[in-house]
Amino acid sequence: MQDEKPDNDKPTSPPSFSVERVGSPINPGGRPSILLPLVLFSLLLIVAIFYLPEWLPKANNTALPAPEPVTSKLEDSPFQDAQLAKARREAQDVLQQLLTVQQELENIAVQRWAEESFQQALQFAADGDSYYQQRQFTQALAQYQTSLEALQSLQSQGQQVLEAALNDGQAALANDDVDAAIHAFELAYAMAPEQEAAVSGLQRAQNLPALLKLLTASQYAEEDGKLDDAIEFANQAHGLNSMHLGASQTLARLQQNKLDRLHRRYMSSGLSALANNDTQQAIDAFTQALHLKPKDQDSLDAMRQAKSKQLAQRIAQLMQDGQTLEASEQWPEAIERYKQADALQSGLVQVRVALLRAQARAELDELLSARLAAPLALRDERHYANAAELLDQASRIKQPGPRLSDQIDDLQHLLIQARQSVTVQLLSDKQTQVQLFKVGGLGVFDSKQIQLYPGKYILQGTRAGYRDVMHEFVLQAGEAATTISIRCTEKIGSI
């Protein structure tokens, strides 16, 4: 069954499919269905799959026949491609190094100190790019390598260029060459902004014009005799650059001039005060002078002279105070003054003599005071003899003061009274044994009258079977007769 051929007279545009124009297999009255060719093709395909292998003759060997050798010439070369790939990789590696070194050189401002060499090195790299674009990788690698070596050579020069810039900047600063210093340190700062020498050097170079103006102003002020103003200008200049030799020397010289002037002023004031015997003012002035010049020999000699004179004045004042205290018979206070004088300068004869004299009088005063404070002790013969000897010693003092004179009179009166007896009337019961300590036994009695020197006494009464009794009494010189009763009246064991 053949397919219907299309009518050649019909148009070539794709047909427009619709239900009215296409017949249905169930309704053969329409035009032939489009499914019929598809069914026939499917039947032929099934027959080919299941029956055609049986119809074909079977081969003895199932292996595919070997392909016939290709006789045509290959257009590509694998070895050459591998070499090109290797050259390309090497070119890329060198190019990466080249870019790294280029960046490092730009970081140290290579354009400022080797612009021509840097551009020439980059041109080698540009030539390499041209070869690379033409797939001539070997030539590109050679150009890149040449560029890298040129850049590395510049890189090795960087530290030398930096050091030369720093050295040139320092030399320019030393010569006060503003333009050269700024130029050198700007290059150093561009190459190494993190380096302190470059930073500080550039700052000093930028401050140099102002520094030079301040030094000029300092010079004019000094010429006008305005030393303080000159120092202030020099100090400001030194603050701008403490390493500037001219500023440092000018400031040091002006400060030394001011120090010399002040030193002369203090020395003149001290010598004038010393001539007027105002040693403390002189010492204060010489102290200020030595503060300015600690090792100045004239200041040291003047200070020793002032202190020596002040020491002599101090000792003389202490001696005078001691003598005044002696005149008022204030012996402990006088001794203290003499001791102070001796401590200031030991071995002075007049001080030692005065000290011994004051100590002897102080001791005598103390003994007299103690003896006069205990008149009743004179009842004892030993104390009486000591008092008499003390009175004799005091009486030999020439020009005794009022206090000593009174002490002599009082002691003499006490010695007289100590030998004037006082009448004592004793009463008892004829049964009590009576004893007077330091005198002796008085026996038993009803009444007894005795004569005793002024003093303190103790009576004791004893009686068998009775408790002892004690009676203490004091007799004063010139006292009227006194009566004392002593009896033992308390039996032992009685309630």
Residue pairs with C-beta under 8 A, 6 or more apart in sequence:
1 36
1 40
3 37
4 32
21 31
22 30
22 31
22 33
22 34
23 29
23 30
23 31
23 32
23 33
24 30
24 33
25 33
25 35
25 36
84 135
84 137
87 137
87 138
87 140
87 141
88 132
88 137
90 137
90 141
91 128
91 132
91 137
91 140
91 141
91 144
94 141
94 144
94 145
94 148
95 125
95 128
95 144
97 148
98 125
98 144
98 147
98 148
98 151
101 148
101 151
101 152
101 155
102 122
102 151
104 155
105 118
105 151
105 154
105 155
105 158
108 158
108 162
108 190
108 191
108 192
109 187
109 190
109 191
110 118
110 154
110 158
111 118
112 187
112 190
112 191
113 161
113 187
113 191
114 154
114 157
114 161
117 150
117 154
118 151
118 154
120 150
121 147
121 150
121 151
121 154
122 147
123 147
124 143
124 144
124 146
124 147
124 150
125 143
125 144
125 147
127 143
128 139
128 140
128 141
128 142
128 143
128 144
128 147
129 140
130 140
131 137
131 139
131 140
131 143
132 140
158 191
161 187
161 191
162 188
162 191
162 192
162 195
162 198
165 184
165 185
165 187
165 188
165 191
166 184
166 185
166 188
166 197
166 198
166 201
168 180
168 184
169 180
169 181
169 184
169 185
169 188
169 201
169 202
169 205
170 201
172 178
172 180
172 181
172 183
172 184
172 205
173 181
173 201
173 204
173 205
173 208
173 241
173 243
173 244
174 245
176 208
176 212
176 246
178 205
178 208
178 209
178 212
181 201
181 204
181 205
181 208
182 202
182 205
182 206
184 201
184 205
185 198
185 201
185 202
185 204
185 205
186 202
188 195
188 197
188 198
188 201
188 202
189 198
189 199
189 201
189 202
191 198
192 198
193 199
204 240
204 241
204 243
204 244
207 240
207 241
208 241
208 244
210 240
211 237
211 240
211 241
211 244
211 247
214 233
214 234
214 236
214 237
214 240
214 247
215 233
215 234
215 237
215 246
215 247
215 250
217 233
218 229
218 230
218 231
218 233
218 234
218 237
218 250
218 254
219 230
219 250
221 227
221 229
221 230
221 233
222 230
222 254
227 254
227 257
227 258
227 261
228 258
230 254
231 251
231 254
231 255
231 258
234 247
234 250
234 251
234 254
235 251
237 244
237 247
237 250
237 251
238 244
238 247
238 248
238 251
240 247
241 247
242 248
259 292
259 293
262 288
262 292
263 289
263 292
263 293
263 296
263 299
266 285
266 286
266 288
266 289
266 292
267 285
267 286
267 289
267 298
267 299
267 302
269 281
269 285
270 281
270 282
270 283
270 284
270 285
270 286
270 289
270 302
270 306
271 282
271 302
273 279
273 281
273 282
273 285
274 282
274 302
274 305
274 306
274 309
277 309
277 313
279 306
279 307
279 309
279 310
279 313
280 310
282 302
282 306
283 303
283 306
283 307
283 310
286 299
286 302
286 303
286 306
287 303
289 296
289 299
289 302
290 296
290 299
290 300
290 303
293 299
311 344
311 345
314 341
314 344
315 341
315 344
315 345
315 348
315 351
318 337
318 338
318 340
318 341
318 344
319 337
319 338
319 341
319 350
319 351
319 354
321 337
322 334
322 335
322 337
322 338
322 341
322 354
322 358
323 334
323 354
325 331
325 333
325 334
325 337
326 334
326 354
326 357
326 358
326 361
327 401
328 401
329 361
329 365
329 401
329 402
329 403
329 404
331 358
331 359
331 361
331 362
331 365
332 362
334 354
334 358
334 362
335 355
335 358
335 359
335 362
338 351
338 354
338 355
338 358
339 355
341 348
341 351
342 348
342 351
342 352
342 355
345 351
361 397
361 404
364 390
364 393
364 394
364 397
364 404
365 403
365 404
365 407
367 390
368 390
368 394
368 404
368 407
368 408
368 411
369 407
371 377
371 386
371 387
371 390
371 411
371 414
372 407
372 410
372 411
372 414
375 414
375 417
375 418
375 454
375 477
376 454
376 455
376 456
376 474
377 383
377 455
378 384
378 387
378 414
378 415
378 418
378 453
378 454
378 455
379 418
379 453
379 454
379 455
379 456
380 455
384 415
384 418
384 419
387 411
387 414
387 415
387 418
388 415
390 411
391 408
391 411
391 412
391 415
394 400
394 404
394 407
394 408
394 411
395 408
397 404
400 408
414 477
417 454
417 477
417 478
418 453
418 454
418 455
418 477
419 453
420 453
420 454
420 477
420 478
421 451
421 452
421 453
422 451
422 452
422 453
422 454
422 475
422 476
422 477
422 478
422 479
422 481
422 482
423 449
423 450
423 451
423 481
423 482
424 449
424 450
424 451
424 452
424 475
424 481
424 482
424 483
424 484
425 447
425 448
425 449
425 481
425 482
425 483
425 484
426 434
426 442
426 445
426 447
426 448
426 449
426 450
426 459
426 483
426 484
426 485
426 486
427 446
427 447
427 483
427 484
427 485
427 486
428 434
428 444
428 445
428 446
428 447
428 448
428 461
428 485
428 486
428 487
429 446
429 487
430 444
430 445
430 446
431 444
431 463
431 487
431 488
432 444
432 461
432 462
432 463
432 466
432 469
432 486
432 487
432 488
433 441
433 443
433 444
433 461
433 462
433 463
434 441
434 442
434 443
434 444
434 445
434 459
434 460
434 461
434 486
435 441
435 442
435 459
435 460
435 461
435 462
436 442
436 450
436 457
436 458
436 459
437 457
437 458
437 459
437 460
438 457
439 452
439 457
442 448
442 450
452 475
453 475
454 475
454 476
454 477
454 479
455 474
455 475
456 472
456 473
456 474
456 475
457 472
457 473
457 474
457 475
458 470
458 471
458 472
459 470
459 471
459 472
459 473
459 484
459 486
460 468
460 469
460 470
460 471
461 468
461 469
461 470
461 471
461 486
461 487
461 488
462 468
462 488
463 488
465 491
465 492
466 488
466 489
466 490
466 491
466 492
467 488
467 490
467 491
467 492
468 488
469 486
469 487
469 488
471 484
471 486
473 482
473 484
475 482
